[in-house]
Amino acid sequence: MGLGSAILHLSYKFRLLLLFILCMMVVAWATSSYLVDTVQETPKAKSVVMNFRKATMLEKENQKKNAVSAVEVATVKSTMSHCPALSPYLQGPSKLKFKASLTLEEVWKENPQVAKGRHRPAECSALQRVAILIPHRNREKHLLYLLEHLHPFLQRQQLDYGIYVIHQAGNTKFNRAKLLNVGYLEALKEENWDCFIFHDVDLVPENDFNMYMCDKQPKHLVVGRNNTGYRLRYQGYFGGVTALTRDQFSKVNGFSNNYWGWGAEDDDLRIRVEMQKMKVMRPSPDVGKYTMIFHTRDRGNEANGERMKLLRQVSRVWKTDGLNSCSYKLLSVEHNPLYTNVTVDFSVPPKIS
């Protein structure tokens, strides 16, 4: 009995040991399986994390590049220096020649950088934006000669400029002053110009030191011309080519609209300037020289018989006769390679009271 119970007790302990070993084997198998799966999944997780980090780094690098690029562009714009007051390309007085066979295509080929009558210097920022306003009717050859010389003249002065030709259609008498008012108003629709040059089509500048820029006072640029022996036509002469800022021209209410035919509209403008306590400036006589292209008086531009009467009325009518009363029918605005052509029609001239 004692031996039998001992054997049974030993058998019971052996079974417990076997059960314990079996349990441990199951736990070991489950743990090893989990570890294998974990080891297999870890590279995938690491790959995802690495890809995310790479994307983040690339995004940050792109942001840095964009920021640097923006800074570079801003620097280019801000560091472009102003053009000098006196351009290094000026040549001084020149002997003008006018070729009878000259064509518009030739002038265009000589000025490949001009587009729609506009040009600005590439190497510096121009000191002023200048609009050249040219009243016109039946003067195609004169316009061609002027464009041939004026474009390189203005480019040598390093100006940001645009040329506007204001053409009067119809058969009413020519009105130079009103055409210049129209040119001023229409040019401002395209650009915020600083300076306006009111320029006759038959006057060509001889000296590029005659700067086509505005000053603190209105400027008269035609000191002398070939047909007057290069002398001022008369004391107080303010015709041919004049330069006024936007503020100066608006202050005098522009030109009068009532000068139909030739004469005195420039004197009217001078009186307006003087009434505003402004003084006329001129370049030196050796600089302010022009060649006048010979021509006979145009039909429709006969002398204005009312001009002296109109001059006596300036002080009374200048506030209501000018830019603020300039009415016209705009027929077209054409952007040609060498200039912008503005064509207008005027109604029948009113009677002078």
Disulfide bonds with the S-S distance in Angstrom:
Cys83-Cys124 1.93
Cys195-Cys214 2.04
